[in-house]
Amino acid sequence: MAISMATTKVTITLDDAQLEAIRKLVASGAATSVSGFVQHAITIGLNDVAGWSAMLGQALERTGGPLTKKERAWADAVLAPRTAPKRKRKAA
């Protein structure tokens, strides 16, 4: 008996170069499909987040507990993603 997970179709936006690289991996057999590659990448990303969260929790336990509001504001400012300037798309 096969156990399958429920899936939901979504739309994502990728850079053209990213999509081309994924399609090359699929064509070479290194990835099963574009969807399969994206699912795998998301699994890795979610595992990374869980690992970093656990590591942060352990570090906080060793160094005095949760961050103060001031410490959190500082960390948020330092770690906030910086937005890259928008690229102009070439006219076709």
A tleap script that builds the chain and sets N, CA, C and O, in Angstrom:
source leaprc.protein.ff14SB
mol = sequence {
  NMET ALA ILE SER MET ALA THR THR LYS VAL
  THR ILE THR LEU ASP ASP ALA GLN LEU GLU
  ALA ILE ARG LYS LEU VAL ALA SER GLY ALA
  ALA THR SER VAL SER GLY PHE VAL GLN HIE
  ALA ILE THR ILE GLY LEU ASN ASP VAL ALA
  GLY TRP SER ALA MET LEU GLY GLN ALA LEU
  GLU ARG THR GLY GLY PRO LEU THR LYS LYS
  GLU ARG ALA TRP ALA ASP ALA VAL LEU ALA
  PRO ARG THR ALA PRO LYS ARG LYS ARG LYS
  ALA CALA
}
set mol.1.N position { 0.841 -1.161 0.000 }
set mol.1.CA position { 0.000 0.000 0.000 }
set mol.1.C position { 0.896 1.237 0.000 }
set mol.1.O position { 1.825 1.336 0.801 }
set mol.2.N position { 0.617 2.169 -0.891 }
set mol.2.CA position { 1.401 3.398 -0.984 }
set mol.2.C position { 0.721 4.501 -0.185 }
set mol.2.O position { -0.496 4.678 -0.241 }
set mol.3.N position { 1.531 5.231 0.553 }
set mol.3.CA position { 1.021 6.367 1.299 }
set mol.3.C position { 1.459 7.623 0.554 }
set mol.3.O position { 2.647 7.820 0.296 }
set mol.4.N position { 0.496 8.465 0.214 }
set mol.4.CA position { 0.864 9.686 -0.511 }
set mol.4.C position { 0.502 10.906 0.326 }
set mol.4.O position { -0.424 10.880 1.136 }
set mol.5.N position { 1.255 11.965 0.104 }
set mol.5.CA position { 0.980 13.207 0.803 }
set mol.5.C position { 0.097 14.075 -0.081 }
set mol.5.O position { 0.205 14.058 -1.307 }
set mol.6.N position { -0.776 14.833 0.567 }
set mol.6.CA position { -1.603 15.772 -0.180 }
set mol.6.C position { -0.708 16.870 -0.738 }
set mol.6.O position { 0.241 17.297 -0.081 }
set mol.7.N position { -1.005 17.316 -1.924 }
set mol.7.CA position { -0.233 18.391 -2.526 }
set mol.7.C position { -1.187 19.473 -3.024 }
set mol.7.O position { -2.362 19.214 -3.283 }
set mol.8.N position { -0.667 20.668 -3.149 }
set mol.8.CA position { -1.429 21.795 -3.664 }
set mol.8.C position { -0.587 22.490 -4.714 }
set mol.8.O position { 0.598 22.749 -4.505 }
set mol.9.N position { -1.196 22.783 -5.823 }
set mol.9.CA position { -0.490 23.461 -6.899 }
set mol.9.C position { -0.439 24.960 -6.585 }
set mol.9.O position { -1.455 25.570 -6.251 }
set mol.10.N position { 0.758 25.540 -6.697 }
set mol.10.CA position { 0.937 26.976 -6.463 }
set mol.10.C position { 1.756 27.563 -7.604 }
set mol.10.O position { 2.392 26.836 -8.368 }
set mol.11.N position { 1.733 28.868 -7.706 }
set mol.11.CA position { 2.540 29.563 -8.694 }
set mol.11.C position { 3.675 30.254 -7.963 }
set mol.11.O position { 3.450 30.927 -6.957 }
set mol.12.N position { 4.902 30.093 -8.464 }
set mol.12.CA position { 6.057 30.786 -7.895 }
set mol.12.C position { 6.748 31.553 -9.009 }
set mol.12.O position { 6.550 31.273 -10.191 }
set mol.13.N position { 7.552 32.513 -8.621 }
set mol.13.CA position { 8.300 33.302 -9.587 }
set mol.13.C position { 9.786 33.027 -9.388 }
set mol.13.O position { 10.307 33.145 -8.279 }
set mol.14.N position { 10.459 32.661 -10.471 }
set mol.14.CA position { 11.896 32.405 -10.453 }
set mol.14.C position { 12.575 33.299 -11.480 }
set mol.14.O position { 11.965 33.704 -12.469 }
set mol.15.N position { 13.831 33.596 -11.235 }
set mol.15.CA position { 14.622 34.269 -12.272 }
set mol.15.C position { 14.709 33.323 -13.461 }
set mol.15.O position { 14.701 32.103 -13.298 }
set mol.16.N position { 14.789 33.887 -14.639 }
set mol.16.CA position { 14.909 33.060 -15.847 }
set mol.16.C position { 16.108 32.125 -15.755 }
set mol.16.O position { 16.027 30.964 -16.157 }
set mol.17.N position { 17.220 32.630 -15.225 }
set mol.17.CA position { 18.435 31.815 -15.122 }
set mol.17.C position { 18.230 30.647 -14.154 }
set mol.17.O position { 18.731 29.549 -14.392 }
set mol.18.N position { 17.497 30.882 -13.068 }
set mol.18.CA position { 17.232 29.803 -12.112 }
set mol.18.C position { 16.394 28.707 -12.772 }
set mol.18.O position { 16.697 27.521 -12.643 }
set mol.19.N position { 15.350 29.111 -13.471 }
set mol.19.CA position { 14.486 28.130 -14.122 }
set mol.19.C position { 15.252 27.345 -15.175 }
set mol.19.O position { 15.087 26.130 -15.288 }
set mol.20.N position { 16.085 28.027 -15.943 }
set mol.20.CA position { 16.894 27.346 -16.963 }
set mol.20.C position { 17.837 26.336 -16.328 }
set mol.20.O position { 18.005 25.231 -16.843 }
set mol.21.N position { 18.454 26.711 -15.205 }
set mol.21.CA position { 19.369 25.790 -14.515 }
set mol.21.C position { 18.610 24.562 -14.009 }
set mol.21.O position { 19.109 23.441 -14.106 }
set mol.22.N position { 17.413 24.769 -13.474 }
set mol.22.CA position { 16.612 23.638 -12.993 }
set mol.22.C position { 16.215 22.745 -14.160 }
set mol.22.O position { 16.292 21.521 -14.055 }
set mol.23.N position { 15.796 23.335 -15.254 }
set mol.23.CA position { 15.399 22.545 -16.428 }
set mol.23.C position { 16.573 21.723 -16.977 }
set mol.23.O position { 16.381 20.601 -17.445 }
set mol.24.N position { 17.796 22.289 -16.917 }
set mol.24.CA position { 18.978 21.533 -17.348 }
set mol.24.C position { 19.214 20.338 -16.433 }
set mol.24.O position { 19.582 19.260 -16.900 }
set mol.25.N position { 19.002 20.526 -15.126 }
set mol.25.CA position { 19.148 19.409 -14.192 }
set mol.25.C position { 18.123 18.320 -14.477 }
set mol.25.O position { 18.432 17.130 -14.404 }
set mol.26.N position { 16.902 18.731 -14.800 }
set mol.26.CA position { 15.864 17.754 -15.140 }
set mol.26.C position { 16.241 17.016 -16.420 }
set mol.26.O position { 16.131 15.792 -16.488 }
set mol.27.N position { 16.684 17.755 -17.432 }
set mol.27.CA position { 17.059 17.135 -18.709 }
set mol.27.C position { 18.208 16.154 -18.553 }
set mol.27.O position { 18.270 15.147 -19.257 }
set mol.28.N position { 19.130 16.450 -17.619 }
set mol.28.CA position { 20.276 15.559 -17.415 }
set mol.28.C position { 19.947 14.379 -16.502 }
set mol.28.O position { 20.756 13.465 -16.340 }
set mol.29.N position { 18.760 14.408 -15.913 }
set mol.29.CA position { 18.374 13.322 -15.008 }
set mol.29.C position { 18.786 13.558 -13.564 }
set mol.29.O position { 18.543 12.708 -12.707 }
set mol.30.N position { 19.410 14.702 -13.281 }
set mol.30.CA position { 19.839 15.000 -11.907 }
set mol.30.C position { 18.664 15.397 -11.021 }
set mol.30.O position { 18.768 15.337 -9.796 }
set mol.31.N position { 17.554 15.799 -11.620 }
set mol.31.CA position { 16.324 16.113 -10.887 }
set mol.31.C position { 15.172 15.449 -11.625 }
set mol.31.O position { 15.197 15.314 -12.849 }
set mol.32.N position { 14.169 15.037 -10.873 }
set mol.32.CA position { 13.059 14.308 -11.500 }
set mol.32.C position { 12.136 15.216 -12.292 }
set mol.32.O position { 11.604 14.807 -13.324 }
set mol.33.N position { 11.938 16.439 -11.824 }
set mol.33.CA position { 11.067 17.411 -12.474 }
set mol.33.C position { 11.329 18.768 -11.844 }
set mol.33.O position { 12.006 18.867 -10.821 }
set mol.34.N position { 10.790 19.810 -12.457 }
set mol.34.CA position { 10.922 21.145 -11.870 }
set mol.34.C position { 10.248 21.151 -10.502 }
set mol.34.O position { 10.815 21.651 -9.531 }
set mol.35.N position { 9.041 20.599 -10.426 }
set mol.35.CA position { 8.329 20.547 -9.149 }
set mol.35.C position { 9.101 19.745 -8.115 }
set mol.35.O position { 9.187 20.137 -6.952 }
set mol.36.N position { 9.662 18.624 -8.541 }
set mol.36.CA position { 10.441 17.791 -7.623 }
set mol.36.C position { 11.653 18.534 -7.094 }
set mol.36.O position { 11.980 18.426 -5.913 }
set mol.37.N position { 12.325 19.289 -7.958 }
set mol.37.CA position { 13.487 20.064 -7.533 }
set mol.37.C position { 13.078 21.114 -6.511 }
set mol.37.O position { 13.729 21.271 -5.478 }
set mol.38.N position { 11.986 21.840 -6.804 }
set mol.38.CA position { 11.525 22.893 -5.899 }
set mol.38.C position { 11.089 22.287 -4.558 }
set mol.38.O position { 11.395 22.847 -3.505 }
set mol.39.N position { 10.387 21.164 -4.584 }
set mol.39.CA position { 9.984 20.503 -3.340 }
set mol.39.C position { 11.202 20.118 -2.512 }
set mol.39.O position { 11.212 20.303 -1.295 }
set mol.40.N position { 12.224 19.585 -3.166 }
set mol.40.CA position { 13.450 19.200 -2.470 }
set mol.40.C position { 14.132 20.431 -1.859 }
set mol.40.O position { 14.570 20.397 -0.709 }
set mol.41.N position { 14.217 21.505 -2.630 }
set mol.41.CA position { 14.847 22.731 -2.135 }
set mol.41.C position { 14.092 23.290 -0.937 }
set mol.41.O position { 14.709 23.768 0.015 }
set mol.42.N position { 12.777 23.233 -0.975 }
set mol.42.CA position { 11.978 23.729 0.148 }
set mol.42.C position { 12.185 22.848 1.373 }
set mol.42.O position { 12.279 23.360 2.489 }
set mol.43.N position { 12.257 21.553 1.187 }
set mol.43.CA position { 12.517 20.650 2.319 }
set mol.43.C position { 13.841 20.993 2.981 }
set mol.43.O position { 13.933 21.048 4.207 }
set mol.44.N position { 14.859 21.223 2.175 }
set mol.44.CA position { 16.173 21.603 2.715 }
set mol.44.C position { 16.066 22.930 3.467 }
set mol.44.O position { 16.594 23.064 4.571 }
set mol.45.N position { 15.391 23.900 2.878 }
set mol.45.CA position { 15.233 25.202 3.516 }
set mol.45.C position { 14.500 25.110 4.848 }
set mol.45.O position { 14.899 25.745 5.824 }
set mol.46.N position { 13.434 24.324 4.889 }
set mol.46.CA position { 12.676 24.165 6.133 }
set mol.46.C position { 13.519 23.471 7.199 }
set mol.46.O position { 13.456 23.834 8.373 }
set mol.47.N position { 14.301 22.482 6.796 }
set mol.47.CA position { 15.190 21.812 7.748 }
set mol.47.C position { 16.252 22.770 8.272 }
set mol.47.O position { 16.592 22.732 9.454 }
set mol.48.N position { 16.781 23.630 7.398 }
set mol.48.CA position { 17.759 24.635 7.824 }
set mol.48.C position { 17.154 25.569 8.867 }
set mol.48.O position { 17.775 25.853 9.891 }
set mol.49.N position { 15.941 26.042 8.602 }
set mol.49.CA position { 15.269 26.948 9.540 }
set mol.49.C position { 15.066 26.260 10.884 }
set mol.49.O position { 15.303 26.863 11.931 }
set mol.50.N position { 14.631 25.012 10.863 }
set mol.50.CA position { 14.418 24.279 12.112 }
set mol.50.C position { 15.733 24.103 12.863 }
set mol.50.O position { 15.776 24.252 14.084 }
set mol.51.N position { 16.792 23.789 12.145 }
set mol.51.CA position { 18.101 23.611 12.771 }
set mol.51.C position { 18.618 24.898 13.389 }
set mol.51.O position { 19.126 24.897 14.511 }
set mol.52.N position { 18.485 26.011 12.646 }
set mol.52.CA position { 18.936 27.300 13.179 }
set mol.52.C position { 18.103 27.708 14.379 }
set mol.52.O position { 18.636 28.272 15.335 }
set mol.53.N position { 16.800 27.433 14.349 }
set mol.53.CA position { 15.937 27.772 15.485 }
set mol.53.C position { 16.355 26.994 16.728 }
set mol.53.O position { 16.417 27.548 17.825 }
set mol.54.N position { 16.638 25.723 16.551 }
set mol.54.CA position { 17.072 24.900 17.689 }
set mol.54.C position { 18.409 25.399 18.226 }
set mol.54.O position { 18.604 25.480 19.439 }
set mol.55.N position { 19.333 25.735 17.319 }
set mol.55.CA position { 20.639 26.219 17.735 }
set mol.55.C position { 20.504 27.550 18.486 }
set mol.55.O position { 21.168 27.767 19.500 }
set mol.56.N position { 19.648 28.428 17.984 }
set mol.56.CA position { 19.425 29.704 18.644 }
set mol.56.C position { 18.824 29.487 20.029 }
set mol.56.O position { 19.232 30.138 20.992 }
set mol.57.N position { 17.859 28.577 20.135 }
set mol.57.CA position { 17.259 28.282 21.437 }
set mol.57.C position { 18.290 27.797 22.445 }
set mol.57.O position { 18.286 28.217 23.601 }
set mol.58.N position { 19.169 26.913 22.002 }
set mol.58.CA position { 20.218 26.405 22.897 }
set mol.58.C position { 21.179 27.521 23.295 }
set mol.58.O position { 21.575 27.613 24.458 }
set mol.59.N position { 21.552 28.361 22.350 }
set mol.59.CA position { 22.469 29.464 22.644 }
set mol.59.C position { 21.836 30.434 23.640 }
set mol.59.O position { 22.503 30.909 24.560 }
set mol.60.N position { 20.559 30.723 23.456 }
set mol.60.CA position { 19.883 31.635 24.375 }
set mol.60.C position { 19.801 31.049 25.780 }
set mol.60.O position { 19.957 31.765 26.769 }
set mol.61.N position { 19.556 29.736 25.863 }
set mol.61.CA position { 19.517 29.084 27.183 }
set mol.61.C position { 20.857 29.234 27.901 }
set mol.61.O position { 20.899 29.440 29.114 }
set mol.62.N position { 21.938 29.130 27.153 }
set mol.62.CA position { 23.277 29.199 27.747 }
set mol.62.C position { 23.709 30.630 28.090 }
set mol.62.O position { 24.604 30.833 28.911 }
set mol.63.N position { 23.070 31.616 27.459 }
set mol.63.CA position { 23.544 32.996 27.633 }
set mol.63.C position { 22.542 33.914 28.318 }
set mol.63.O position { 22.662 35.135 28.216 }
set mol.64.N position { 21.569 33.362 29.005 }
set mol.64.CA position { 20.695 34.226 29.791 }
set mol.64.C position { 19.255 34.324 29.344 }
set mol.64.O position { 18.531 35.196 29.825 }
set mol.65.N position { 18.823 33.489 28.468 }
set mol.65.CA position { 17.406 33.474 28.118 }
set mol.65.C position { 17.049 34.297 26.902 }
set mol.65.O position { 17.924 34.718 26.144 }
set mol.66.N position { 15.750 34.527 26.717 }
set mol.66.CA position { 15.267 35.211 25.518 }
set mol.66.C position { 15.834 36.622 25.378 }
set mol.66.O position { 16.269 37.239 26.351 }
set mol.67.N position { 15.814 37.110 24.149 }
set mol.67.CA position { 16.286 38.457 23.865 }
set mol.67.C position { 15.357 39.501 24.483 }
set mol.67.O position { 14.146 39.298 24.581 }
set mol.68.N position { 15.943 40.608 24.891 }
set mol.68.CA position { 15.138 41.748 25.327 }
set mol.68.C position { 14.580 42.424 24.080 }
set mol.68.O position { 15.004 42.115 22.966 }
set mol.69.N position { 13.637 43.338 24.255 }
set mol.69.CA position { 13.096 44.063 23.103 }
set mol.69.C position { 14.204 44.834 22.378 }
set mol.69.O position { 14.226 44.887 21.148 }
set mol.70.N position { 15.107 45.421 23.132 }
set mol.70.CA position { 16.210 46.186 22.537 }
set mol.70.C position { 17.139 45.260 21.741 }
set mol.70.O position { 17.556 45.600 20.634 }
set mol.71.N position { 17.460 44.089 22.307 }
set mol.71.CA position { 18.324 43.130 21.615 }
set mol.71.C position { 17.654 42.618 20.342 }
set mol.71.O position { 18.304 42.476 19.307 }
set mol.72.N position { 16.351 42.339 20.423 }
set mol.72.CA position { 15.614 41.848 19.253 }
set mol.72.C position { 15.585 42.905 18.151 }
set mol.72.O position { 15.761 42.581 16.976 }
set mol.73.N position { 15.363 44.171 18.525 }
set mol.73.CA position { 15.339 45.251 17.534 }
set mol.73.C position { 16.689 45.357 16.840 }
set mol.73.O position { 16.750 45.539 15.624 }
set mol.74.N position { 17.778 45.245 17.609 }
set mol.74.CA position { 19.111 45.295 17.032 }
set mol.74.C position { 19.322 44.129 16.059 }
set mol.74.O position { 19.792 44.318 14.937 }
set mol.75.N position { 18.967 42.926 16.510 }
set mol.75.CA position { 19.148 41.737 15.667 }
set mol.75.C position { 18.308 41.831 14.400 }
set mol.75.O position { 18.779 41.487 13.315 }
set mol.76.N position { 17.069 42.295 14.529 }
set mol.76.CA position { 16.212 42.430 13.351 }
set mol.76.C position { 16.818 43.416 12.350 }
set mol.76.O position { 16.775 43.189 11.141 }
set mol.77.N position { 17.382 44.509 12.863 }
set mol.77.CA position { 17.988 45.501 11.976 }
set mol.77.C position { 19.222 44.938 11.271 }
set mol.77.O position { 19.437 45.190 10.086 }
set mol.78.N position { 20.016 44.187 11.997 }
set mol.78.CA position { 21.252 43.631 11.426 }
set mol.78.C position { 20.946 42.509 10.442 }
set mol.78.O position { 21.605 42.394 9.408 }
set mol.79.N position { 19.959 41.686 10.750 }
set mol.79.CA position { 19.685 40.499 9.946 }
set mol.79.C position { 18.625 40.709 8.874 }
set mol.79.O position { 18.372 39.800 8.082 }
set mol.80.N position { 18.000 41.880 8.827 }
set mol.80.CA position { 16.942 42.128 7.844 }
set mol.80.C position { 17.500 41.996 6.433 }
set mol.80.O position { 18.580 42.506 6.133 }
set mol.81.N position { 16.756 41.307 5.567 }
set mol.81.CA position { 17.237 41.190 4.184 }
set mol.81.C position { 17.276 42.560 3.529 }
set mol.81.O position { 16.379 43.386 3.703 }
set mol.82.N position { 18.322 42.771 2.787 }
set mol.82.CA position { 18.437 44.028 2.057 }
set mol.82.C position { 17.853 43.819 0.674 }
set mol.82.O position { 18.141 42.823 0.012 }
set mol.83.N position { 17.046 44.745 0.252 }
set mol.83.CA position { 16.427 44.594 -1.065 }
set mol.83.C position { 17.387 45.069 -2.141 }
set mol.83.O position { 17.976 46.146 -2.049 }
set mol.84.N position { 17.526 44.248 -3.149 }
set mol.84.CA position { 18.390 44.589 -4.270 }
set mol.84.C position { 17.637 45.543 -5.188 }
set mol.84.O position { 16.410 45.491 -5.258 }
set mol.85.N position { 18.348 46.402 -5.882 }
set mol.85.CA position { 17.676 47.293 -6.822 }
set mol.85.C position { 16.980 46.470 -7.909 }
set mol.85.O position { 17.491 45.438 -8.343 }
set mol.86.N position { 15.826 46.934 -8.333 }
set mol.86.CA position { 15.083 46.209 -9.355 }
set mol.86.C position { 15.836 46.263 -10.674 }
set mol.86.O position { 16.372 47.297 -11.073 }
set mol.87.N position { 15.858 45.111 -11.336 }
set mol.87.CA position { 16.514 45.018 -12.633 }
set mol.87.C position { 15.512 45.372 -13.730 }
set mol.87.O position { 14.331 45.033 -13.651 }
set mol.88.N position { 16.003 46.048 -14.734 }
set mol.88.CA position { 15.157 46.346 -15.882 }
set mol.88.C position { 15.137 45.132 -16.793 }
set mol.88.O position { 16.178 44.546 -17.089 }
set mol.89.N position { 13.947 44.763 -17.232 }
set mol.89.CA position { 13.819 43.629 -18.153 }
set mol.89.C position { 14.059 44.129 -19.561 }
set mol.89.O position { 13.626 45.217 -19.939 }
set mol.90.N position { 14.755 43.313 -20.328 }
set mol.90.CA position { 15.031 43.656 -21.710 }
set mol.90.C position { 13.761 43.501 -22.530 }
set mol.90.O position { 13.007 42.544 -22.349 }
set mol.91.N position { 13.534 44.428 -23.412 }
set mol.91.CA position { 12.382 44.339 -24.304 }
set mol.91.C position { 12.613 43.235 -25.318 }
set mol.91.O position { 13.718 43.063 -25.831 }
set mol.92.N position { 11.553 42.489 -25.598 }
set mol.92.CA position { 11.685 41.371 -26.529 }
set mol.92.C position { 11.560 41.807 -27.949 }
set mol.92.O position { 11.648 40.982 -28.858 }
savepdb mol mol.pdb
quit
